[in-house]
Amino acid sequence: MNNIIGYTFVVLGLMFDIIGCIGLIRLPDVYNRLQATTKCVTMGTCSILFGTLIIKGFTATGLKAFLCILFLLLTAPVAAHALSRGAHISGVKLWDKSVCDKYEEDK
């Protein structure tokens, strides 16, 4: 039963990763692409690692997967924010049809 649940999480994570890769190619600007890749990492990769944790249990592999999940959940949003802030400061323009720019409003 654990294998079925674990493989379900792995497949779900792969689907999130594929959708994130498609978003990386299809979305119009840096900020939208960054949002797609961050969701890809947090939902996709963490689901794959969680599936590995369920399949392997609390062995050395499972504990490493758990630590990687914690690391990704803590660092991916911070890295995305830093990249988007740096892109905005360096003058990367938003897509023409973007509705709001919160960074510009803060100045």
Buried (B, 14 or more C-beta within 10 A) or exposed (E): EEEEEBEEBBEBBBEBBEBBBEBBEEBEBBBBBBBBBBBBBBBBBBBBBBBBBBBBEEEEEBEBBBEBBEEBEEEBEEBBEEBBEEBBEEEEEBEEEEEEEEBEEEE
